[in-house]
Amino acid sequence: MIDLHMHTIHSDGELVPAELVSRAGRAGYKALAITDHVDRSNIEAVIENLLKFTGNLTAAEGVKVLAGVELTHLRPADIGEMTIFARRLGADLVICHGESIVEPVPGGTNLAAIDAGVDILAHPGLINEAECRLAAEKGVYFEISARKGHSLTNGHVGAMACRFNVEMVLNSDLHSPTEFLTEEFSRNVALGAGLDKNNYAKMRINAEDIIKKHIL
């Protein structure tokens, strides 16, 4: 398993990074990204702390770990600047909290995040055609989410991604130790979104490619 959207106590998750990685290894994960929520108030501290943690990991842990961030509830006009800033601070992966239908995310967030070239647009909600076309051009991945609430629009996201040739990844958006994914559950999330086994296999390959890009 590879999961590119996970939270720790550095935002609203329940686990410290060490326990997250330990539990992930026991659950059969081979790689993950810690992507805690950030805005202007905490982005520097979160990235600094995560880089300290990932820099101290060894092969003995058995899990490859990326230090990432999830840009969350920002003004759309700030997303481009914050994406650049996160990467300058050393973030391996920048994802953006998309316009989920269950949270009051500012309108225009999806478009601003795609235009900024974030790596992954998390739970994009009711993504539109123009945004899909731009995501395909920019190489931004759409997330199929296993998280309650955010998963409500997976069918729409998957259909639009397939229609406009946008690459996808499947993530847990984990906050709790009860939310680790299994292979069977992940596959069922994809099938429940109207995707097929080939789409699911491609999402797994996409996740592997993202890990390889950052960890040789």
N, C-alpha and C positions, 0 to 999 in steps of 0.2 A: 504494500500500500504506500502511496504517496499522497500527502495532504498539504496543500499550499495556503491554508487559511485557518490559523489556530491562535487562540488567545491565552494569555497567562495573567498573573497578578499585576503585571505592568499596565494592564488596562482593566477589563472587567471579567477576566478569567479567574478560575479557582485555584490553579496550580502554579507553583514556581516553575521556571523553565526546566530545571533539572528533573523534577518529577514528571513533567509533561514528556520529556524525551525518554525517561525510564519506562513510563507506562506505554509509550508508543512502541518502544522496542519489544516489550513483552507482547504487545498486540500484533506484532508482525510487520510494523511499518519499517520501510527502508530509508525513507526521507520525509522531511516535513519543513514547513516554513512557519516561524512564529511571526504573526502579523498583528501586533497589538494596535488598538485604536490610537490615533494621534491627531492632534491639531497643533496650533502654534504654541500652546502652553507646555507641551510635553514631548515634542518630537525629538529634541536633542537628547534628553535624558533617556528616553526609551531606546533609541538607536545605540547610544553609548553603552547602556547596560546589556543590551542583547549582543552587541559585538564583543563585549568582555566575555560573555557566556560562550558564544559560539567559538571564539578564539581559543578557549581553553578545552574544547572537546577533543577527544582522541578517537581513533578507530575502535577502541574498546567499547565505546557506547553502541556501536553497531547501527547508528542512525545518522544520516547526513542531515544537517540542519542549516537552513537559511535564516538570516536575520532580516525580517521584513517589517513593513508597517501597513496599516490600513488607514488611509486618509478618510476621516469620518466627519460628516455633517459640516464640511467647510463651505464657505461661500464659493460658488462655482468660479468666480473671478480669481480666487486664490489657489485653485487646484494646480494650475500649471506651475506656478512659482514653488509650491510646496512639493510637487513631484521632483523638480530639479533639486531642491534643497535636501530632500530625503536621500537622493542618490549621492549628492556631494558629501553628506554625512556618513555614507558607507552602507546604506541599506542595500541588501542584495535584491530584494523584491519590493515593488511598490504596487499595492492594490488599492482600490478606491471603493468605499461603501456606496454601492449604487442605489438607484431610486426604488428600493423595496416598497411594495404597496402597504406594508404593515408599520412603517416608520415615517416620520415627517422630514424626509430628506429634501433639501432645497431643489426645486425644479431647475433643470439645466445641468445638474450634477453629472449625469451620464455623458452628455455631449462634451462637457469640459474635461472630464477624465479621459475620454477617448482621444480628444484633441491633444491632451498633454502627453499621450503615449504611455499611460500607466501599463504595468504588465498584465494585470487582471482587473476587470470590472466585476466586482462581487455582486451577486443577486441583483441584476439590472432591472428587475421588474418589467414594466410594459415598454420595453425597448422599441424604438421606431425604426423605420426603414433608413432614414438618413444617418442615424447613429450606427446602424449595422454596416452600411456601406463604408463609413469612415473607419470603423473598427477593422474591417477587412483590409482596408488600405494601410492602416497604421500597425497592423499586427497585434492588436489588443485582444486578449482572450476573454471570453464570457464565462462566467461561473454558473454551473449547475449546482445548486445548493442542497445539501442534505438537512439543513437546519429548518426547524419548524417555523412556519410563517414565511420565511424567505423562499421556501420551496414552492409556494403557491403558484408562482408564475414560471416555474421550470418548463412547463409545456410550451408556453409562448416563447421563452428565451431559446429553447432548443429548436423550435420550428423556424424562428427568425434566423438563428445562427446557421442552420442548414441551408436555408433559402439564399442567404447572402455570403456564404462561404467564410463565416467567422469561426475561428478555432475555439474550442471549449475545453474547460477542465472541470472536474467534479471535486468539490471540497466539503468538509464537514462544517466549517465555521464553528469549531469546537470552543466551548467555554467551560465545560464540566468534564470530569473523568468518565461520566456515563455516555459521552458523545463520540467516542472513538468509533471509526467506521470498520466494518468487516467487508470483505470482498463481496459476499452475497448481498449485503444491504446496499452497497454502492451500486452494484449492477441493477438492483431493483429500483433504486432512485432514478437511474438513467432510463430504464424501461418504462417506469411510471410517468416519465416526462415525454413519452412518445418517441424516444430515441431507440435505436436498435443496437444489437451486439457490436456491429462495426463502429457505430458512433462511440460506444463505450470503450472499445479497444483503442480508438484514436485519442480519446481523452486521457487514457492512461499513458499513451506514447507522448502526448503533449506535456504531461506533468514530468515525465522522465527527461524530456528535452530541456525543460526549464531548469531542472536540477543540474543537468550536465553543463548548461550554459554558465552556471555559477560555481560549480564544484567539479574540477577536473579529476 
